[in-house]
Amino acid sequence: MSEAREFFRICPACGRRFHIKLVSKTLVDDKKDVRELKQGTISPHPSGYGGIYMWPVVVTDKIPVTVDVKDFRFSYKCGHCGHTWSEMHVEENRT
C-alpha cells in the first residue's frame, strides 16, 4: 500500500481506542464460486369464491450465480503501544 490509513478501533494488546494504522492489505486467495440463489415470485391463487384471489403462492426458482470471493489479510499497528496484528477479511461480489 502506498499510504497507511488510520482508524479508530480498539487495540487487542492495550485495549485503548487510539489511532490504528492499516499497514498493509494483502490478497491471500482469489476464487470464483458458483452458488444457487433462490428467487421467489408471487403468483395469485384463486380461493374458489367467485374468482377472488385471496392467498398468494410463492414459487421459488434456483438460479446459478457466480460470486468472486477474495480473501485479504489486513495488518494493523496501534498508534499508542505499537502492537501489530493481522486480521482476515472476505469480500464477495456477484458477477
Secondary structure, 3 states (H helix, E strand, C coil): CCCCEEEEEECCCCCCEEEEEEEEEEEEEEEEEEEEEEEEEEECCECCCCCCECCCEEEEEEEEEEEEEEEEEEEEEECCCCCEEEEEEEEEEEC
